């Protein structure tokens, strides 16, 4: 398993290739998001909604094996 530092360096390298191109960065972010598992509808509650966003965004966090795991979804691709 990779260390957090190795994972972080890999992410930084991936985004460095995009050289600040915001259109490509947004496209890449949406591509990464499509690879994530879907958030179950049962978690899309008012309690988990992120207030202040123009889009509907749901966010949860839980502790799993000494790691915080986040799960999120939105009604828009870019979010």
PyMOL commands that set and color helices and strands:
alter all, ss='L'
color gray80, all
select helices_A, chain A and resi 4-17+22-34+41-43+46-48
alter helices_A, ss='H'
color red, helices_A
select strands_A, chain A and resi 57-64+67-74
alter strands_A, ss='S'
color yellow, strands_A
deselect
rebuild
show_as cartoon
